[in-house]
Amino acid sequence: MPEVLHTGERIGRRRSLTDEVIDSVHGMVRRRELREGELYSVYQVAEALGISRSPVRDGLLKLEAAGLVSFERNRGFRIVVPSGREIVEIFAVRIALEPSAAATVALRAESEVAAALRETMTALAAAAARADEPAFWAHDHALHETILTSAGNRQAATVVRGLREKTRLIGPGTTVEARSLAAIADEHRPIVAAITGGDPGGARRTMHEHLVATGRLLAAQTMGITAGDPAVDELWAEVTGERPESD
């Protein structure tokens, strides 16, 4: 266990202190200030963030419930990053829920939902243009959440929210190594266009394509290989039953 943790994270009190702690821990993991498998104490994180131990423990307990932290009695905690297989399993569930939700929303063609999606898409693109990752991912989450809740299935929205939490620890790596924020924003444009244009088939297809691209990249990143590696194809096919289309 390191004696002292050093981090650029600071708690800004924009939301609840517990939520701020969760976001800060995510940031510390992504910058490798907290490393998978190494033992840390609640006191170390509290000292690094400049706050008391109580909200840090609350935040870590929420992360433990999501499977991202493992506590060891009277010793501390360790960061747990999902495996490549777990990533593919997560996206298999999302693929079972989100493309059909997108198609349902497109069929309903509700003007208020269409306006909300266009507004979120504009905000997403603007965040990408100014390289504002926190804002970008917040708008990304809002767009997917709007589609799921507008489809009338709040349970699906809750499930996907939990699954997205599991991949947040490694998500931004796809922007650094394989896709820019602008490229990810561009993947959302045809989804929004299909939904607002009343095209359920297009909405289903483009949402599916987006989730496959993201899931394969995250799985490959976790496995330490490229998304085009045959090992990703085999794992993806084994879990989802889908194989990449031949050229």
N, C-alpha and C positions, 0 to 999 in steps of 0.2 A: 504494500500500500504506500503510495507517495505521501510524503509528509505534508506538502502544501499543494493545493490546486491553484493554477493561474488561469484566468479567463478574461476575455474582453466583454463578457456578458455583464449587464447591469439591469437591475429590476426597475422598470419605469412606472409601475403602478397604473398602467393603462386599463387593466382588467383586474380580476381577482388575483391576489398574490400567488395562489396555488397555480393558476393558469400561466402566470408569468414564469414561475419556476419550471413548469413543464416545457415551455418554449425555450427557456434558457438551457435546460438539460439537453434538449434536442440540438441546439446550436453547439454546445460543448462537445457532444458526440461527433457531430459532423466535422468539427475542426480538430477532432482527435485529442481534445483536452481531457475527455473521458474516453477510455478505450475498452473495447469489448473484453470481458473476462477478468479485468483487473479489479481488485477489491478497493472500494472507497467507503468513506464514512459520511453520514449526514452532516456532521460538523464541518468536514472539508468543503462540501458544496455550499453550506450556509456561509462559511467564512469567505469563500471565493465570490459569492454573490452579494455579500454585505448585508445579509438579513438574518433573522432568527431561525432556529432549527425547525420550529413547528410547521411553517408553511412548506419548507423543503421536504420534510417527512411526508406531509400530505400529498405533495406533488409526486414524490417517488412512489407512494402507495398507489396512486392512480396509474402510474406507468407500470407498476408491478401487475395491476389488474389487467393491463393491456398486453402483458407478456414481454415487456421491454426492459424490465428490471427484475433482478432476483436478489432477495434479501437473505442473508445468512445470520442466524441468531447470534446476537452479541458480538458480531464481527463487522458487519457493514453490508454493502450491496455491490452487485456487479451489473454491468450493462449487458443486455442480451439482444443481439441483432438477428433478425429472421434469416433463416437459411435460404438458399436458392429455391429449394422445393417449397418452402413455406410461402415465398413470394408468389410462385406460380399458383399455388393453391388459393391464395388471397385473390389473385386476379381471375381465377376460374370462377370464383363466387361472384365477383363484380361483373364478369361477362354474362353470368346467368341472370343478373338483375338489371344492369344499367341500359343495355341496348333496347330491351323490351320497354323499359320506362321511357326512353327517348321516343320510341315509336308511338307509345300511348299519348304522350304530350303533343306530338305532331298531329295525331288524329283529332285531338280535342281543339286544337287551333285557338286557344284562348288568348285574346289580345293582351291582357295584363301580363300573362306569363311571357309572351313573346317580347313585350317591351322590357321586362325585367332581364330576360336573357340577353337582349341586344345591349342593354346598359352594362351588364356584367362583362360581356365580351369586350366592350369598349374600354372598360376599366382594366381588364386583363391585358389587353394590347398596350395600353398606356404604361402599365407597370413594367411590362417587358421592355418597352422602349427606353425607360429610364433605369433599367436593371435593378428594380426594387423587388428582390426576391420575397421578402415577407408579405408585401402587398400582393404580389403575383399569386402566391400560393393561397392567400386568403380569398382572392377572387376566383381562383380555380376551384377551391372547395365550395364556394357559394354557387358557382355555376352548376356543378354536379348535384349539389344539395337541392337546388331549385328544380332541376329536372326530376329528381326522385320524389320529392314531396308533391310536385305538381301532377305526377302520375297517380297520386292518391294512395301511395303505399309508404306510410311513415315507418313501418317496421323495416322495410328495405333501406330507407334512408339511415336509420339507426345502425343497421348492420354495416353498411358501407362506411359510415362515419368511423366505426370502430376499426374496420379493416384499413382505412386510410391512416389511422393513427399508428398502426403497426409498421407502415412503410415510411413514415415521416423521417425516421432516423437516417434513412439512406436516400430519400427522394432527390434532394438537390444535386446529387452526383450525376444524375442523368443530364442536367443542364451543363455541367462542367465538361464531362467527358464525351457526350454524344449529341446532345441537343441544346440549342440556345433557348432562352425564354421565348424569344420570338418564334422559334420553330414549334415549340409546344403550344403557344397561343394560336398559331396557324392550324394546328390539328383540331382546335376547337371551332374554328370558323365554319367548316362545312357541317358540323353537328348543329350549331345554332341556325345556320341557313336552312338546313333541312327541316328542323323543328318549326321555325317561324314561317317556312314556306309550305307547311302542311304536307310534307313528304315523309310518311312513316318509314318506308323502306330505306330511304336515304339516311334518315336519323338512326335507324338500327345499324345500318352498315358502317357509317362513319364513327359512331360511338364504339362499335366493336373494334374497328381498325385502330382507334386511339388507345383503347385499353390493351390490345395486343402489343402495340409498339412500346407502350410504357412498361408493361409487365415483363416483356422480354429483356428490355434494357436493365431494369432493376434486378432481375434474376441473374443476368450475366454479370452485372457489377458485383453482386454479392458473391458469385462464384469465382470472381477474378478473371473472367474471360470476356470476349466480345459477344455482342448479341447475335452475330452471325455464326458463332461456333456451333458445330453439330451437336455438342452436348446440350446446348439450350434447346435445339430442335427436339431432341429425344425426350428431355424432361418435359417440355411443353406438351408434346404429343401424349406422353404417358399420363399426365395429370388432366389435361383438357380434352384429349381426343382429337386435337387439331394439329395438322401439319402445315408447314409453310407452302404456299402455292409455288409450283414450278414456273420458271421463266419461259 
